[in-house]
Amino acid sequence: MDLLHSQLDPLAIALVGWIPTVVGFAIRNLVYRACGMRAKGFFWIQPRVTIDNLHRLRVGRNFGCNSGTYINAIGGIECGDDVLIGANVTISSGRHEIDRLTSSIYQTPVVPKPITIESGVWIGAGASILANLRVAEGTVVGANCVVTKDTEPFSVVVGVPGRRIRFRIR
Ligand SMILES: CC(C)(COP(=O)(O)OP(=O)(O)OC[C@H]1O[C@@H](n2cnc3c(N)ncnc32)[C@H](O)[C@@H]1OP(=O)(O)O)[C@@H](O)C(=O)NCCC(=O)NCCS
């Protein structure tokens, strides 16, 4: 199953991931679902977004993702409703085992670790979301931030590593 997806997903991305205009959005909605991606409604994935393991990505209503972003859903990525992902973001739900010094990093398998992105989250351009964490409801992640741990609901996090600078005013 995983072997099939490792071949199928890059092919699907290469075939339809570049198509501009609303035609591209519509085709990606059809093709990515056929590859196993689950979505509650029409999603807005711009051209030049790379997604590995489409069958482990689940998004809610009104999912938007800008160009140049890389998503690896190997460990499972679940997004709530109204999630916006900026350009050139990296979201990878797996990591290499780094403490097994008997084998090279090349040989250590990727350990799947899930990521949850709750409803109403906006992730700024160039940010990185590391594996095994939860971006809480309504969080704003600043441009180029590296999110290394769970965020608090309606917080604004910036920097490397990501730190809360304030809460959003409700
Ligand atoms: C996170 C963000 C929304 C914060 O906006 P804000 O609450 O109005 O923040 P402010 O501009 O008042 O800045 C508050 C402080 O955080 C710092 N800051 C703001 N954004 C930052 C960022 N991305 N990285 C590091 N520091 C940042 C400011 O320098 C300021 O620091 P200071 O108090 O020492 O002067 C905004 O800065 C941001 O990064 N937006 C993303 C834009 C983007 O990616 N657009 C393209 C999408 S495709």
The ligand as a Tripos MOL2 file, in Angstrom:
@<TRIPOS>MOLECULE
LIG
   48    50     1     0     0
SMALL
NO_CHARGES

@<TRIPOS>ATOM
      1 C1          3.0840   36.9440   12.8760 C.3       1 LIG1
      2 C2          2.5260   38.2530   12.3430 C.3       1 LIG1
      3 C3          1.0830   38.0320   11.8680 C.3       1 LIG1
      4 C4          2.5890   39.1800   13.5460 C.3       1 LIG1
      5 O1          1.9080   40.3530   13.3010 O.3       1 LIG1
      6 P1          1.6910   41.4140   14.5120 P.3       1 LIG1
      7 O2          1.0080   40.7540   15.6520 O.co2     1 LIG1
      8 O3          1.0500   42.5890   13.9040 O.co2     1 LIG1
      9 O4          3.1680   41.6620   15.0290 O.3       1 LIG1
     10 P2          3.9960   43.0160   15.0280 P.3       1 LIG1
     11 O5          4.3040   43.4220   13.6300 O.co2     1 LIG1
     12 O6          3.2880   43.9950   15.9270 O.co2     1 LIG1
     13 O7          5.3450   42.5300   15.7120 O.3       1 LIG1
     14 C5          5.4270   42.2190   17.0860 C.3       1 LIG1
     15 C6          6.8500   41.7650   17.3950 C.3       1 LIG1
     16 O8          7.0650   40.4880   16.8000 O.3       1 LIG1
     17 C7          8.1360   40.5500   15.8610 C.3       1 LIG1
     18 N1          7.7340   39.7470   14.6940 N.ar      1 LIG1
     19 C8          6.6190   39.8670   13.9650 C.ar      1 LIG1
     20 N2          6.5810   38.9250   13.0150 N.ar      1 LIG1
     21 C9          7.7150   38.2140   13.1570 C.ar      1 LIG1
     22 C10         8.2400   37.0880   12.4620 C.ar      1 LIG1
     23 N3          7.5830   36.5370   11.4480 N.pl3     1 LIG1
     24 N4          9.4100   36.5850   12.8850 N.ar      1 LIG1
     25 C11        10.0840   37.1360   13.9340 C.ar      1 LIG1
     26 N5          9.6200   38.1860   14.6380 N.ar      1 LIG1
     27 C12         8.4540   38.7180   14.2370 C.ar      1 LIG1
     28 C13         8.2670   42.0370   15.4960 C.3       1 LIG1
     29 O9          9.5750   42.3410   15.0860 O.3       1 LIG1
     30 C14         7.9150   42.6800   16.8070 C.3       1 LIG1
     31 O10         9.0250   42.6030   17.6740 O.3       1 LIG1
     32 P3          9.3620   43.8340   18.6940 P.3       1 LIG1
     33 O11         8.1770   43.8980   19.6130 O.co2     1 LIG1
     34 O12        10.6290   43.3810   19.3610 O.co2     1 LIG1
     35 O13         9.4980   45.0360   17.8490 O.co2     1 LIG1
     36 C15         3.3060   38.7950   11.1340 C.3       1 LIG1
     37 O14         4.4730   39.4610   11.5350 O.3       1 LIG1
     38 C16         3.7100   37.6980   10.1560 C.2       1 LIG1
     39 O15         4.7670   37.0500   10.2490 O.2       1 LIG1
     40 N6          2.7970   37.4670    9.1670 N.am      1 LIG1
     41 C17         2.9890   36.4610    8.1410 C.3       1 LIG1
     42 C18         3.0000   37.1460    6.7750 C.3       1 LIG1
     43 C19         3.1230   36.1470    5.6610 C.2       1 LIG1
     44 O16         3.7530   35.1260    5.8010 O.2       1 LIG1
     45 N7          2.4900   36.4690    4.5320 N.am      1 LIG1
     46 C20         2.5340   35.6480    3.3580 C.3       1 LIG1
     47 C21         1.5510   34.5030    3.4070 C.3       1 LIG1
     48 S1          1.6520   33.5230    1.9470 S.3       1 LIG1
@<TRIPOS>BOND
     1     1     2 1
     2     2     3 1
     3     2     4 1
     4     2    36 1
     5     4     5 1
     6     5     6 1
     7     6     7 2
     8     6     8 1
     9     6     9 1
    10     9    10 1
    11    10    11 2
    12    10    12 1
    13    10    13 1
    14    13    14 1
    15    14    15 1
    16    15    16 1
    17    15    30 1
    18    16    17 1
    19    17    18 1
    20    17    28 1
    21    18    19 ar
    22    18    27 ar
    23    19    20 ar
    24    20    21 ar
    25    21    22 ar
    26    21    27 ar
    27    22    23 1
    28    22    24 ar
    29    24    25 ar
    30    25    26 ar
    31    26    27 ar
    32    28    29 1
    33    28    30 1
    34    30    31 1
    35    31    32 1
    36    32    33 2
    37    32    34 1
    38    32    35 1
    39    36    37 1
    40    36    38 1
    41    38    39 2
    42    38    40 1
    43    40    41 1
    44    41    42 1
    45    42    43 1
    46    43    44 2
    47    43    45 1
    48    45    46 1
    49    46    47 1
    50    47    48 1
@<TRIPOS>SUBSTRUCTURE
     1 LIG1         1 GROUP 0 **** ****
